[in-house]
């Protein structure tokens, strides 16, 4: 059934990508009144599918959008999309919008879209060399909700990626929160630190915290920007990035600009966990 065009789920049926059409009056388009979640497969199995679906429903609940299907139905659709698209590995995006609005302010009937594409891959060289981050005084509105509003994130990345920065770090009232699409971690000796508040609670973040607590003293707490000079190493986490080393924030280098041994160890922990397949749900 696979063609050059991916198959998506749109409202009540599986269609080709070009057939997924929403109106220009959809309040998700007009006002960013929509939420999403993003996941990918390993060994053709969706990674931590239940966690992603639970977060998706929580995001929808927090903005007041009703998802027209049950979680079990969404799971079945995701498995079907993986099966019929026949990609070696898949990236999946679940989106629910507020639907067509009568006045550009009130929502209508929600639109549910589940997209399936070949899995996004970060260049492997970044895991060997590490990446640089630029800090910005800003924050993401309602960070615990995974909304489609990434306006400023896209603007910042457009500004700073051409200057050699892979990600942008939000700093609000001198507190480090998160990057545009990543959680951030720091290492000091055998201590692993990460912000606790005003962040999206990433699935990869949770996995890393669980794996690392057997080997590090883990602290979730407020982290002030001036503290970065005290840290030995840093890395970011997300579904697409997994565990990605950070060698500098602005002009502050970690581990003399090299990927640190503790970061390498955590990268191996995560890869071993993925390869163990103990997370399979069926």
Backbone torsions as a table, in degrees:
resi	resn	phi	psi	omega
1	UNK	NA	-11.2	-177.2
2	UNK	-70.3	139.8	174.8
3	UNK	-130.2	-174.7	176.7
4	UNK	-70.3	-15.1	-179.7
5	UNK	-107.7	128.1	-177.3
6	UNK	-65.2	156.8	172.4
7	UNK	-97.1	135.6	179.3
8	UNK	-120.9	163.8	167.3
9	UNK	-102.9	131.4	179.3
10	UNK	-133.8	107.7	178.4
11	UNK	61.9	-74.2	-176.9
12	UNK	-133.6	12.3	-179.4
13	UNK	-156.9	162.9	175.8
14	UNK	-91.6	127.8	-176.4
15	UNK	-137.5	168.7	172.0
16	UNK	-71.9	154.1	-174.6
17	UNK	-52.6	-40.4	-177.3
18	UNK	-66.1	-15.3	-179.7
19	UNK	-91.6	0.0	176.5
20	UNK	-85.3	103.3	-174.9
21	UNK	-129.1	126.2	172.5
22	UNK	-117.8	152.1	-176.1
23	UNK	-73.3	156.8	177.4
24	UNK	-68.1	-11.1	177.5
25	UNK	-95.9	7.0	176.2
26	UNK	-65.9	128.4	-175.3
27	UNK	-69.4	-16.8	171.2
28	UNK	-66.8	-36.6	177.0
29	UNK	-77.5	-42.0	-175.1
30	UNK	-75.5	-37.4	-170.7
31	UNK	-130.0	9.2	-175.5
32	UNK	58.2	30.3	178.6
33	UNK	-86.2	78.5	-176.7
34	UNK	-164.0	153.5	176.5
35	UNK	-129.6	162.5	-179.3
36	UNK	-149.4	170.0	165.8
37	UNK	-144.4	156.1	-173.4
38	UNK	-132.6	133.9	178.3
39	UNK	-145.8	170.0	178.5
40	UNK	-144.2	170.5	-177.5
41	UNK	-105.4	152.0	163.0
42	UNK	-128.3	137.5	-177.2
43	UNK	55.8	30.1	-178.8
44	UNK	65.1	17.3	176.5
45	UNK	-111.5	133.9	179.2
46	UNK	-67.5	125.7	-172.6
47	UNK	-79.2	121.2	179.2
48	UNK	51.0	50.2	-176.0
49	UNK	-58.6	-45.4	-178.3
50	UNK	-61.5	-41.6	178.2
51	UNK	-60.3	-43.4	-179.1
52	UNK	-67.4	-41.6	179.3
53	UNK	-66.6	-40.5	177.9
54	UNK	-61.6	-41.4	178.7
55	UNK	-66.6	-38.0	177.8
56	UNK	-60.3	-46.9	179.3
57	UNK	-65.6	-37.6	178.4
58	UNK	-64.5	-43.0	178.0
59	UNK	-60.6	-44.8	-179.9
60	UNK	-62.8	-42.2	178.6
61	UNK	-61.1	-41.4	-175.8
62	UNK	-68.7	-25.7	175.6
63	UNK	-99.8	-2.1	174.6
64	UNK	84.9	28.5	176.8
65	UNK	-104.7	132.2	176.8
66	UNK	-89.9	125.6	176.9
67	UNK	-83.2	125.8	-171.7
68	UNK	-73.6	-1.2	179.0
69	UNK	-126.6	159.8	175.4
70	UNK	-80.2	156.2	177.6
71	UNK	-54.9	-39.2	180.0
72	UNK	-64.7	-33.4	178.6
73	UNK	-70.4	-38.9	177.4
74	UNK	-64.7	-39.6	176.4
75	UNK	-58.5	-46.3	-179.1
76	UNK	-61.2	-40.6	179.8
77	UNK	-65.3	-41.7	-179.5
78	UNK	-62.9	-44.5	177.7
79	UNK	-62.6	-36.8	-179.9
80	UNK	-69.0	-40.8	178.8
81	UNK	-63.7	-41.1	177.3
82	UNK	-61.2	-41.2	-177.2
83	UNK	-67.2	-46.2	-172.3
84	UNK	-82.0	-24.1	-179.6
85	UNK	-79.3	-25.4	173.0
86	UNK	59.9	30.9	173.9
87	UNK	-75.6	149.3	174.7
88	UNK	-54.8	-44.1	170.3
89	UNK	-144.7	153.6	-172.0
90	UNK	-122.2	150.2	165.3
91	UNK	-110.5	136.0	-177.4
92	UNK	-128.2	137.4	179.3
93	UNK	-126.3	123.5	178.8
94	UNK	-104.9	126.5	-176.3
95	UNK	-131.7	137.2	167.6
96	UNK	-128.4	128.1	179.8
97	UNK	-106.5	164.9	179.6
98	UNK	-73.0	-9.6	177.1
99	UNK	86.1	-180.0	-178.5
100	UNK	-64.7	129.8	-176.0
101	UNK	-104.9	135.8	179.7
102	UNK	-72.5	-22.1	-175.5
103	UNK	-138.9	9.6	-178.1
104	UNK	78.9	5.6	-179.2
105	UNK	-128.8	-41.7	-179.2
106	UNK	-91.3	138.3	179.1
107	UNK	-74.2	165.3	177.4
108	UNK	-120.9	-138.6	178.8
109	UNK	-82.0	123.9	-175.5
110	UNK	-60.4	146.7	171.0
111	UNK	-105.6	130.7	179.0
112	UNK	-112.9	124.7	-178.9
113	UNK	-128.0	133.2	172.5
114	UNK	-125.3	112.6	-178.7
115	UNK	-98.5	148.2	178.2
116	UNK	-135.4	122.6	-177.5
117	UNK	-134.8	166.2	171.9
118	UNK	-57.2	142.3	-173.1
119	UNK	-59.7	132.6	176.3
120	UNK	-71.1	135.3	-179.1
121	UNK	-124.2	129.1	173.0
122	UNK	-79.0	137.2	178.5
123	UNK	-52.0	130.5	-174.7
124	UNK	-62.7	-26.5	-178.6
125	UNK	-59.8	-30.8	-178.8
126	UNK	-64.3	-30.4	-179.9
127	UNK	-74.5	-23.3	178.2
128	UNK	-87.4	-37.7	-175.1
129	UNK	-98.1	-21.6	-172.4
130	UNK	81.8	169.0	-178.3
131	UNK	-126.2	161.7	177.9
132	UNK	-104.7	146.3	-177.8
133	UNK	-123.7	144.3	174.7
134	UNK	-108.4	132.8	177.8
135	UNK	-90.2	148.2	179.1
136	UNK	-139.3	138.9	174.9
137	UNK	-80.2	96.4	-177.9
138	UNK	-168.8	178.7	176.1
139	UNK	-154.0	161.7	178.0
140	UNK	-96.8	125.3	-179.4
141	UNK	-61.7	136.3	-179.9
142	UNK	46.2	61.2	-172.0
143	UNK	-63.3	-23.7	-179.9
144	UNK	-74.4	-8.7	179.4
145	UNK	-105.6	129.7	-178.9
146	UNK	-89.5	77.4	179.8
147	UNK	-83.6	168.7	178.1
148	UNK	-84.2	-0.2	-177.3
149	UNK	-81.2	94.6	176.9
150	UNK	-118.2	31.7	-173.9
151	UNK	-55.7	-54.8	-177.0
152	UNK	-71.6	-32.5	176.8
153	UNK	-59.2	-45.3	179.9
154	UNK	-66.0	-38.8	178.9
155	UNK	-63.0	-46.0	-179.1
156	UNK	-65.0	-43.6	179.6
157	UNK	-64.2	-38.3	176.8
158	UNK	-62.0	-36.3	-179.8
159	UNK	-73.7	-41.4	-166.2
160	UNK	-106.1	-21.9	176.8
161	UNK	-62.3	-38.5	176.1
162	UNK	-62.8	-17.4	179.0
163	UNK	-93.7	7.4	174.9
164	UNK	98.0	6.9	179.1
165	UNK	-97.4	128.0	-178.0
166	UNK	-79.4	-37.7	-176.3
167	UNK	-136.8	166.8	177.2
168	UNK	-123.1	132.2	-176.8
169	UNK	-103.1	128.3	176.9
170	UNK	-84.5	131.1	175.9
171	UNK	-126.0	120.0	-175.4
172	UNK	-123.0	118.0	-177.1
173	UNK	54.6	42.1	178.3
174	UNK	71.2	5.4	177.8
175	UNK	-100.9	131.0	173.6
176	UNK	-74.9	131.8	178.8
177	UNK	-113.3	-74.5	-176.0
178	UNK	-158.2	172.7	173.3
179	UNK	-93.2	-179.6	-174.8
180	UNK	-61.0	-34.6	178.9
181	UNK	-147.5	36.6	-177.7
182	UNK	-151.8	153.2	165.1
183	UNK	-92.2	153.0	-177.4
184	UNK	-118.9	145.5	179.0
185	UNK	-128.9	154.0	174.1
186	UNK	-132.1	152.8	178.6
187	UNK	-125.8	132.5	173.9
188	UNK	-132.6	106.6	-174.6
189	UNK	62.3	-122.2	177.6
190	UNK	-102.3	19.4	-179.4
191	UNK	-105.6	130.6	177.2
192	UNK	-110.7	123.7	-174.9
193	UNK	-122.5	145.5	176.0
194	UNK	-153.8	147.3	178.3
195	UNK	-59.6	148.1	-176.5
196	UNK	-107.8	-28.1	-172.4
197	UNK	-119.2	159.7	176.6
198	UNK	57.7	43.2	-179.4
199	UNK	-136.6	162.3	165.5
200	UNK	-81.9	132.5	-178.6
201	UNK	-84.0	90.2	-174.7
202	UNK	-66.5	146.3	177.4
203	UNK	-67.5	-44.1	178.2
204	UNK	-65.5	-38.1	175.5
205	UNK	-55.0	-47.3	-178.6
206	UNK	-63.0	-41.5	179.9
207	UNK	-63.3	-45.4	-179.4
208	UNK	-62.3	-42.4	178.8
209	UNK	-61.1	-40.7	179.9
210	UNK	-66.4	-45.2	-178.9
211	UNK	-68.4	-38.9	-172.4
212	UNK	-76.2	-23.8	-173.9
213	UNK	-65.1	-17.0	176.4
214	UNK	-79.1	-11.9	-172.5
215	UNK	-128.7	-17.3	-177.0
216	UNK	-132.1	159.8	167.9
217	UNK	-83.4	110.6	-173.3
218	UNK	-94.6	132.0	177.2
219	UNK	-129.4	122.7	168.0
220	UNK	-103.4	114.8	-173.9
221	UNK	-162.2	172.8	171.5
222	UNK	-62.1	132.9	176.6
223	UNK	-123.9	119.9	-178.1
224	UNK	-87.1	146.5	-174.3
225	UNK	-60.0	-34.8	-178.5
226	UNK	-68.0	-12.7	179.5
227	UNK	-75.0	-16.1	-171.1
228	UNK	-61.5	-25.5	178.9
229	UNK	-69.9	-15.1	179.9
230	UNK	-88.8	-11.8	-172.2
231	UNK	-90.1	148.4	-178.8
232	UNK	-86.5	-39.4	-174.2
233	UNK	-145.1	166.0	177.2
234	UNK	-152.2	153.9	172.7
235	UNK	-155.1	162.6	176.7
236	UNK	-118.9	156.9	180.0
237	UNK	-133.6	147.7	171.6
238	UNK	-171.8	171.8	-179.8
239	UNK	-60.0	-46.0	-176.8
240	UNK	-79.9	-30.0	-176.4
241	UNK	-90.9	-17.6	-173.5
242	UNK	58.5	-119.7	175.6
243	UNK	-114.2	109.9	-172.9
244	UNK	-117.0	120.9	-176.2
245	UNK	-66.2	143.8	174.4
246	UNK	-115.0	126.1	-178.8
247	UNK	-102.2	-12.9	176.5
248	UNK	-162.7	151.1	168.4
249	UNK	-122.0	118.2	-172.7
250	UNK	55.9	-119.7	180.0
251	UNK	-99.2	3.4	-178.4
252	UNK	-90.4	112.2	178.5
253	UNK	-89.0	149.6	172.6
254	UNK	-110.5	138.1	175.3
255	UNK	50.6	42.6	178.3
256	UNK	55.6	33.9	176.6
257	UNK	77.8	15.8	-179.8
258	UNK	-117.7	152.7	175.3
259	UNK	-67.0	125.9	-175.1
260	UNK	-79.4	160.0	-178.0
261	UNK	-66.7	-36.4	178.8
262	UNK	-66.7	-39.5	176.7
263	UNK	-63.3	-43.4	177.4
264	UNK	-59.4	-39.1	179.7
265	UNK	-63.8	-43.6	179.8
266	UNK	-67.3	-36.7	174.7
267	UNK	-59.1	-42.2	179.2
268	UNK	-67.6	-40.0	176.7
269	UNK	-55.7	-45.3	-178.4
270	UNK	-66.8	-44.9	-179.7
271	UNK	-63.8	-39.2	177.4
272	UNK	-63.2	-38.3	178.6
273	UNK	-64.4	-45.8	177.8
274	UNK	-58.3	-47.6	-175.3
275	UNK	-72.3	-18.4	179.2
276	UNK	-69.0	-26.2	-179.2
277	UNK	64.4	13.0	179.9
278	UNK	-69.4	-12.9	179.5
279	UNK	-86.2	-5.4	179.4
280	UNK	-54.1	140.5	-177.8
281	UNK	-104.9	1.0	178.7
282	UNK	-148.4	NA	NA
